[in-house]
Amino acid sequence: MGASVHSEQITRLLLEMRNGNQQAGEDVIPLVFDQLRRVARKLLHDERKDHTLQPTALVDDVLIRLIGPKSLEWQSRAHFFSVAATVMRHILIDHARAHRANKRGGELTKVPLDEGLVYEWRQPEALLELDRALDRLAAYDERMSKIVEMRFFAGMTEEEIALVIQKSAKTVKRDWHFARDWLYSEMTRQNSTRNV
C-alpha cells in the first residue's frame, strides 16, 4: 500500500470516528501504531535498560488518550500525529518528573533532537530541561515550538507539519533549523548556569 493511500485511509477513518463510528477507531489503531512505536523506540533508545516506560506501553498510553471515549474531532492524519506529539511529550515529561522525584541524578545519556543536535546530560533532567526550553521557545515563537514537538515527539516530516500549520515545507524547514539551533544554545546556556 502506498504512503498516500495509507495516509488517506487514516484520514478517512479519523473522520468516521468524528462522525461516531466506533469501529473506525479500532481500525485506525494498527495503521498509526507502527509509526508511533518507531518514534517511541527512538525517544527511549538511550534510556537505561531497566527504564519502566517501554515503547509499546508509551504508545498504548498515547492511543488510550487519543482514541478513547472522549476522542477529539480529527481533521486529518497530520492533525492526529500533531496531537499525538503533544500527548507523547506530556507522558514522557510526567514520567521524568516522577522518576526525578524518586531519585536524583542518573547515568549520562544522549538526548538527540536530530543528527544535528545531540546533547549529553543526565536523565530525566535532560528531558525536563528540553521541556522547559520548549516552553521558553513557545513564549518566543509558538509555531517553532510546535514544529519541534511534532518532529521530535511524533517523528513527523516537514511536509506533514506543513499541512498541520498551513505553511510551506520550506518555512517548516527554516523554522526547524532556527528552533533547533535556538534550543541548543538555550539548553547549553542553562546547563552552564546550573554548573556554576
SULSULDA-V824986 format. One record per backbone hydrogen bond with DSSP energy under -0.5 kcal/mol. NH is the residue of the N-H (numbers start at 1). CO is the residue of the C=O. E is the energy in kcal/mol with one decimal. If there is no record, write none. Layout:
nh | co | e
NH | CO | E
NH | CO | E
This chain:
nh | co | e
6 | 2 | -2.5
7 | 3 | -2.5
8 | 4 | -2.5
9 | 5 | -2.3
10 | 6 | -2.2
11 | 7 | -2.5
12 | 8 | -2.6
13 | 9 | -2.4
14 | 10 | -2.5
15 | 11 | -2.3
16 | 12 | -2.1
17 | 13 | -2.2
18 | 14 | -2.0
19 | 15 | -1.3
20 | 17 | -2.2
21 | 16 | -2.5
22 | 20 | -1.0
25 | 21 | -0.8
26 | 22 | -1.3
27 | 23 | -2.3
28 | 24 | -1.9
29 | 25 | -1.0
30 | 26 | -0.6
31 | 28 | -0.6
32 | 28 | -1.5
32 | 29 | -0.7
33 | 29 | -2.2
34 | 30 | -0.7
36 | 32 | -2.1
37 | 33 | -2.7
38 | 34 | -2.3
39 | 35 | -2.0
40 | 36 | -2.5
41 | 37 | -2.8
42 | 38 | -2.1
43 | 39 | -2.6
44 | 40 | -2.2
45 | 41 | -0.8
45 | 42 | -0.6
47 | 44 | -1.5
51 | 48 | -1.7
54 | 52 | -0.7
58 | 54 | -2.5
59 | 55 | -2.5
60 | 56 | -2.7
61 | 57 | -2.3
62 | 58 | -2.3
63 | 59 | -2.9
64 | 60 | -2.4
65 | 61 | -1.8
66 | 62 | -1.9
67 | 63 | -3.3
71 | 68 | -1.1
72 | 66 | -0.6
74 | 72 | -1.3
80 | 76 | -2.1
81 | 77 | -2.4
82 | 78 | -2.1
83 | 79 | -2.3
84 | 80 | -2.5
85 | 81 | -1.9
86 | 82 | -1.4
87 | 83 | -2.5
88 | 84 | -2.9
89 | 85 | -2.3
90 | 86 | -2.3
91 | 87 | -2.4
92 | 88 | -2.6
93 | 89 | -2.5
94 | 90 | -2.6
95 | 91 | -2.4
96 | 92 | -2.4
97 | 93 | -2.7
98 | 94 | -2.3
99 | 95 | -2.4
100 | 96 | -2.7
101 | 97 | -2.2
102 | 98 | -1.3
103 | 99 | -2.1
109 | 121 | -2.4
111 | 119 | -2.8
112 | 110 | -0.5
113 | 114 | -0.5
113 | 117 | -3.0
114 | 117 | -1.1
117 | 114 | -1.8
119 | 111 | -1.0
121 | 109 | -2.0
121 | 119 | -0.6
123 | 107 | -1.1
126 | 122 | -2.8
128 | 124 | -2.1
129 | 125 | -2.9
130 | 126 | -2.4
131 | 127 | -2.3
132 | 128 | -2.4
133 | 129 | -2.8
134 | 130 | -2.7
135 | 131 | -2.0
136 | 132 | -2.1
137 | 133 | -2.7
138 | 134 | -2.4
139 | 135 | -1.6
140 | 136 | -1.4
141 | 137 | -4.2
145 | 141 | -1.8
146 | 142 | -2.3
147 | 143 | -2.2
148 | 144 | -2.3
149 | 145 | -2.3
150 | 146 | -2.6
151 | 147 | -2.5
152 | 148 | -3.3
153 | 149 | -2.4
154 | 150 | -0.9
155 | 151 | -0.9
156 | 150 | -2.1
161 | 157 | -2.4
162 | 158 | -2.3
163 | 159 | -1.5
164 | 160 | -1.5
165 | 161 | -2.7
166 | 162 | -1.1
167 | 162 | -1.4
172 | 168 | -2.1
173 | 169 | -2.7
174 | 170 | -2.4
175 | 171 | -2.9
176 | 172 | -2.9
177 | 173 | -2.3
178 | 174 | -2.3
179 | 175 | -3.1
180 | 176 | -2.8
181 | 177 | -2.1
182 | 178 | -2.7
183 | 179 | -3.0
184 | 180 | -2.2
185 | 181 | -2.4
186 | 182 | -2.9
187 | 183 | -3.2
188 | 184 | -2.2
189 | 185 | -2.4
190 | 186 | -2.4
191 | 187 | -2.2
192 | 188 | -2.4
193 | 189 | -2.3
194 | 190 | -2.2
195 | 191 | -1.7
196 | 193 | -0.9
